[in-house]
């Protein structure tokens, strides 16, 4: 699990592409502290397992599922910057929100607009992803925990402060850039809980309904 608070910008040093998968080498410093083989690191929001490392960086496998479902390897280019975050510990502050590192889909930046000291980024995505995105809710973009400021049927937008742009890969994004999206994990679990019983047995009803959730402030 992660928080969506990026610890550092790493640099892709090499990609060994297979038929459907890959192996990626990333230069880093901060995330190497107390690192062990088998540890998880979120790379642009994707939970990857460290298979080797040295004082200059680490190596991780990228499986076919990751290649198919994300805007990552083999599209990632050597020397490109990537957001890095080590897995959450029980003593960590939850500065962002609960992030699994499992990408739901790829979005496309269609507009960037200055709003005083912030930048409003508008992103389009597929409907199966957008249905979990709500105004003032949380969303993870390339591993960055952000607050949704607008949500419509075919797009959503987030507001990014200067600090976040400076310390993450968002500083290099432009119209047309692809981004990894992870929606709020809690929302997906609530939907599954509400619909599972009726899908399995139409005669079985759950006490958790839309009216019930609205009554108690959800």
HELIX and SHEET records of a PDB file:
HELIX    1   1 UNK A   30  UNK A   32  5                                   3    
HELIX    2   2 UNK A   64  UNK A   69  1                                   6    
HELIX    3   3 UNK A  127  UNK A  130  1                                   4    
HELIX    4   4 UNK A  162  UNK A  167  1                                   6    
HELIX    5   5 UNK A  169  UNK A  172  5                                   4    
HELIX    6   6 UNK A  185  UNK A  200  1                                  16    
HELIX    7   7 UNK A  210  UNK A  215  1                                   6    
SHEET    1   A 7 UNK A   8  UNK A  17  0                                        
SHEET    2   A 7 UNK A  22  UNK A  27 -1                                        
SHEET    3   A 7 UNK A  57  UNK A  62 -1                                        
SHEET    4   A 7 UNK A  46  UNK A  54 -1                                        
SHEET    5   A 7 UNK A  40  UNK A  43 -1                                        
SHEET    6   A 7 UNK A  81  UNK A  86 -1                                        
SHEET    7   A 7 UNK A   8  UNK A  17 -1                                        
SHEET    1   B 7 UNK A 105  UNK A 115  0                                        
SHEET    2   B 7 UNK A 118  UNK A 124 -1                                        
SHEET    3   B 7 UNK A 155  UNK A 160 -1                                        
SHEET    4   B 7 UNK A 144  UNK A 151 -1                                        
SHEET    5   B 7 UNK A 138  UNK A 141 -1                                        
SHEET    6   B 7 UNK A 178  UNK A 182 -1                                        
SHEET    7   B 7 UNK A 105  UNK A 115 -1                                        
END                                                                             
